[in-house]
């Protein structure tokens, strides 16, 4: 959560600084700060999905082994 707040503040400050310095009349360049955050979130989501699949596969294999032994 803190990363999102920090990124929002950076994006807002960057956009405001560009507009106040009259470099541009309207700026969306600050929102580029979100790109690394969204990429990291995507990678973490993929890692969680993979871990969940591995745990489920391990549990199914253990139950199948126990059922075969019975």
Residue frames relative to the residue before (quaternion, step in Angstrom):
aa qw qx qy qz dx dy dz
X 1.0000 0.0000 0.0000 0.0000 0.00 0.00 0.00
X 0.6496 0.5209 -0.3224 0.4502 3.56 0.95 -0.83
X 0.6154 0.5497 -0.3475 0.4453 3.57 1.08 -0.69
X 0.6531 0.5067 -0.3183 0.4642 3.59 0.99 -0.78
X 0.6533 0.5069 -0.3125 0.4676 3.57 0.95 -0.84
X 0.6571 0.5065 -0.3066 0.4665 3.57 0.93 -0.91
X 0.6613 0.5034 -0.3041 0.4656 3.57 0.94 -0.88
X 0.6359 0.5204 -0.3319 0.4633 3.58 0.98 -0.77
X 0.6528 0.5069 -0.3145 0.4668 3.58 0.93 -0.89
X 0.6477 0.5117 -0.3159 0.4677 3.60 0.95 -0.85
X 0.6611 0.5061 -0.3065 0.4614 3.58 0.91 -0.89
X 0.6696 0.4976 -0.2966 0.4648 3.56 0.88 -0.96
X 0.6719 0.5001 -0.2964 0.4590 3.58 0.91 -0.93
X 0.6419 0.5187 -0.3245 0.4622 3.59 0.98 -0.81
X 0.6653 0.4943 -0.3042 0.4695 3.58 0.89 -0.90
X 0.6649 0.5048 -0.3008 0.4611 3.57 0.92 -0.91
X 0.6564 0.5140 -0.3142 0.4541 3.59 0.96 -0.87
X 0.6584 0.5053 -0.3134 0.4615 3.58 0.98 -0.80
X 0.6733 0.4775 -0.2964 0.4803 3.58 0.99 -0.79
X 0.6856 0.4848 -0.2958 0.4554 3.61 0.89 -0.88
X 0.6714 0.4696 -0.3053 0.4852 3.60 1.08 -0.58
X 0.4012 -0.7490 0.4320 0.3024 3.56 1.39 0.02
X 0.2887 0.7363 -0.5415 0.2852 3.56 1.11 0.69
X 0.7736 0.0141 0.0160 0.6333 3.54 1.07 -0.84
X 0.4838 -0.6583 0.4786 0.3217 3.57 -1.19 0.40
X 0.7708 0.0687 -0.0305 0.6327 3.56 1.24 -0.54
X 0.0725 -0.8390 0.5393 0.0017 3.58 -0.78 0.93
X 0.0643 -0.7547 0.6514 0.0436 3.50 -1.13 0.82
X 0.3752 0.7617 -0.4579 0.2633 3.58 1.30 0.08
X 0.6052 0.5885 -0.3536 0.4029 3.59 1.04 -0.65
X 0.6140 0.5765 -0.3500 0.4101 3.57 1.12 -0.62
X 0.4781 0.6571 -0.4401 0.3821 3.59 1.25 -0.14
X 0.5265 0.6352 -0.4024 0.3967 3.60 1.21 -0.45
X 0.6441 0.5432 -0.3272 0.4278 3.60 1.11 -0.54
X 0.5114 0.6810 -0.4158 0.3190 3.62 1.14 -0.47
X 0.7049 0.4349 -0.3037 0.4709 3.67 0.71 -0.87
X 0.6288 0.5386 -0.3355 0.4494 3.57 1.05 -0.72
X 0.6815 0.4729 -0.2882 0.4783 3.58 0.91 -0.87
X 0.6183 0.5304 -0.3400 0.4698 3.59 1.08 -0.67
X 0.6586 0.4955 -0.3077 0.4755 3.59 0.93 -0.87
X 0.6334 0.5259 -0.3304 0.4617 3.59 0.99 -0.79
X 0.6413 0.5270 -0.3140 0.4609 3.55 1.00 -0.84
X 0.6638 0.4976 -0.3046 0.4679 3.58 0.93 -0.88
X 0.6520 0.5078 -0.3156 0.4663 3.60 0.97 -0.80
X 0.6348 0.5234 -0.3274 0.4646 3.58 1.02 -0.78
X 0.6422 0.5104 -0.3176 0.4757 3.59 1.01 -0.80
X 0.6540 0.5121 -0.3127 0.4606 3.59 0.96 -0.86
X 0.6437 0.5114 -0.3252 0.4672 3.61 0.98 -0.78
X 0.6452 0.5224 -0.3152 0.4597 3.57 0.97 -0.88
X 0.6625 0.5005 -0.2987 0.4705 3.58 0.94 -0.90
X 0.6502 0.5103 -0.3152 0.4664 3.59 0.94 -0.85
X 0.6424 0.5193 -0.3217 0.4628 3.58 0.96 -0.85
X 0.6545 0.5063 -0.3136 0.4659 3.60 0.94 -0.87
X 0.6633 0.5085 -0.3110 0.4525 3.60 0.95 -0.81
X 0.6424 0.5117 -0.3207 0.4719 3.58 1.00 -0.80
X 0.6563 0.5022 -0.3138 0.4676 3.58 0.92 -0.87
X 0.6534 0.5090 -0.3147 0.4637 3.59 0.95 -0.86
X 0.6517 0.5088 -0.3164 0.4650 3.61 0.97 -0.80
X 0.6562 0.5024 -0.3112 0.4692 3.59 0.97 -0.82
X 0.6519 0.5065 -0.3197 0.4651 3.58 0.96 -0.84
X 0.6464 0.5131 -0.3204 0.4650 3.60 0.98 -0.81
X 0.6516 0.5095 -0.3158 0.4649 3.59 0.97 -0.82
X 0.6737 0.4781 -0.3015 0.4762 3.60 0.93 -0.85
X 0.6345 0.5202 -0.3326 0.4649 3.59 1.01 -0.74
X 0.6465 0.5136 -0.3092 0.4718 3.57 1.05 -0.78
X 0.6595 0.4978 -0.3057 0.4731 3.57 0.99 -0.80
X 0.6547 0.5003 -0.3149 0.4710 3.59 1.00 -0.79
X 0.6499 0.5096 -0.3189 0.4650 3.61 1.02 -0.74
X 0.6542 0.5203 -0.3106 0.4527 3.60 1.06 -0.69
X 0.6332 0.5659 -0.3268 0.4147 3.60 1.15 -0.54
